[in-house]
Amino acid sequence: MASPPPPSAAAPAAAANPSRNPRRKPKPKPKAAAPSALNPNWAQLQSKLPRPAATLLGKRKHRPDPSPPPAPTEPATPAAAVGAAEVEVKLEPTSDDTSLTKAVAVDCEMVGVGTGGSKSALGRVTLVNSWGNVVYDEYVRPVERIVDYRTHISGIRPKHMNKAKDFWVVQKDVAELIKGRILVGHALHHDLKVLLLSHPKKDIRDTSEYEIFRREGKRISLKDLTAQVLHAKIQQNEHCPIEDARAAMFIYNKHKKAWEKNMKEQFRFRKKLKKRGKKKSAEGSGNDPNVPTVLL
């Protein structure tokens, strides 16, 4: 029978130090005494302390919401961009060409004649071409004696009459210049009235009458219309007929294509209405419109 193996050297060490025995369970630590056991007044004190308000976080400690991040600031507008928006447009000629063009713009300044200067008479007339260049500009000596120069509006003074031309001379000059041309202006019926002239309706382009320039069916002043369409200021103090005529021409040029198309459609429609009217009148009389009527 085989003899058992001799005990190893570790066995005596384990026997000598039983705490290092791996098979031995550690002793449980004594539980801490409850606060009430340590201090009998703790329970009473705890009941008097304020309890924290209930939160959505349950038993977790209430933490204040962090402050929201600052809103992003918009980038500052460059000074150059601000200045560009405030720059006023100056009404200057767009070419050096001073020749007569197919369209010319007219503006007249009036003076007061008659009793109390209540009647308007021509005091100055200006014509500009499509480029805004002056083709005619003359002070006018009215037929009647001037009672009120209306300087605060017209800009006309007594000294201007020293080199003024007689009304009939100026009227003839203007009639020759506008003949067969498109006449542009603002409230042209006033200008033609003081000139004692008429012009074919199909050749009139009045910026006060064009539908798209009206506000709720009412006419807009040339000053407001120029600011609206051209972003320019006119008539700040005394009126300048060169500036006013140029403004009317530039407004017309800006809307020329649509305006001319509209005018053609209007006159084509009116022409059809006239033909229908003639045909109906001929049918009502029992005569053939194509056969001339013989008077006996």
Secondary structure, 3 states (H helix, E strand, C coil): CCCCCCCCCHHHHHHHCHHHCCCCCCCCCCCCCCHHHHCCCHHHHHHHCCCCCCCCCCCCCCCCCCCCCCCCCCCCCCHHHHHHHHCCCCCCCCCCCCCCCCEEEEEEEEEEECHHHCEEEEEEEEEECCCCCEEEEEEEECCCCEEECCHHHHCCCHHHHHHCEEHHHHHHHHHHHHCCCEEEECCHHHHHHHHCCCCCHHHEEECCCCHHHCECCECCCHHHHHHHHCCCCCCCCCCCHHHHHHHHHHHHHHCHHHHHHHHHHHHHHHHHHHHHHHHHHHHHHCCCCCCCCCCC
